[in-house]
Amino acid sequence: MRPLRNPFGSLPPEVAVLTAVAFSVALGFGIVAPAIPLFAKNFGVSNFAAGAVISVFALVRFVSAPVAGRLVNRLGERVVLATGIGIVGVRACWKRPVAVAASCAAAMAAIWSSRW
């Protein structure tokens, strides 16, 4: 049996990190999306409305991808990724006081790491 070769062998290490981040986001959405209609029923939301939310999310991702690509080309992967993580962290601090410490720490780490 041949040993497995590293698919990222000839690429910079940043590509592996960005691939892992993109995979994690897609996996998280793939796990959450099927459960949304179940949660929606608990809150009295119709299946149509829950499906519409998922569809609009996918459509917005599709439409915003070219703009995000240009932004990454202009500012760099680290800055865009760290800014996104920072926005999520600040938003979590704002809406959920229980998660303030962890979210603020994640936001600060993202902002700090974008400087290097």
N, C-alpha and C positions, 0 to 999 in steps of 0.2 A: 504494500500500500504506500502510495506517495504521500509525503507530508504536505499539508495544506500550505499554500503560499499566501502571503499577506496581500490583500487586494489594494491596499494603500501604499505598498512598498515604494513606488516611484513618485508618489505625491507628497506635498508638504504635510506635516502633522496637523496643521490647522484644518485641512480638508476632513480628516478623520473626526476631529472634534465637531465641526459643523454638521457632518453626516450624522453623528450620534445625537446631536441636538435635534435635528430635523426628524430623525427616526423616533426619538422620544416624544416629540410633539404629536406626530402622526399616530403613534401607538396610544398615547393618552386620549386623543380624540376618538380613535377607533374603539377604545374601551368605554368611553363615556357616551358616545352617540347612540348606541343601541338602548341604553338605559333611560334616555331622555323621555321617551313616551311614557314609561312607567312612572317616572317622577311627575310628569305633566298631569297624569290622571289623578295623582294624589292632591294636586293643587287645582283640579277642576278645569284644566286646559284640554282642549280637544286634540285628537291625533293630528288633524290638519294643521293646527297652529304649531304643534311641536315639530312636525315635518317641515313647515315653512321656515322655522328658525334654523334648522339644520341646513336646509337648502340655501337660505340667504347667506349663512356663514360660508358655505362652500363657494357660492357665487362671488362673494366679496374677496375671498382668498384668490380666486381665479383672476378677477379683474385687477386686484392690487399687486399681483406678482410682477408684472413688468415694471411698475413704478418702484417696487421694493428692490428689484434687481438693479435699476439705475441708481437708487440710493446707496446700495451696497458698493457698486462700482465707484461712486463718487466719494463716499465717506470711509469705506472699508468695512470688512466683516465684523471686526471686533467692536467698533463703535456702534454699529447698528444693532448687533446682538446685545451688547451691554445696555444700550439705551432701552431696548425692548424689555429686558429683564428688569431694569430699573423702573420703568413705567409700571410694570406689573407689581413690583414690590411696593412702590409708593401708593398705588391704588389699593393694594391689600391693607397697607397701614391705615389708609383713610377710612375704609369701610369696615374693617374687622379689627377692633382694638385688641382682641385676644391674640392675634397673630402678629402684633406690632413688632416685637423683638426680632423674630425670625425674618419677617418680610423686610424690615428696615436693614437688617444685616445683609440680606441677599441684595438689596438695592445698592447699598454702599459697596459691597464686594464687586458688583457688576460695574459700577461707575469707576471704582479704583482700578479694576483689571483692564478697562478700556484705555487707560493712560499708558499702558506698557505695550 
